[in-house]
Amino acid sequence: MSDKPHSEREADGTADAIAVTAIIGVIVLTMFIWLSGMPT
């Protein structure tokens, strides 16, 4: 048997982790810009 299905699953997990990190980063950046524009 080969490890191809396992390596594909691992690659999918890595891609999912990168995507979630990017989405959270965009949300945090958006909130930072929005809040920094508000008057104190």
WORA-V138682 format. One record per pair of residues at least 12 apart in sequence whose ideal C-beta (glycine too) atoms are under 7 Angstrom apart, sorted by the first residue. I is the first residue (numbers start at 0). J is the second residue. Records with the same first field share a line. If there is no record, write none. Layout:
# WORA-V138682
I=J ; J
This chain:
# WORA-V138682
none
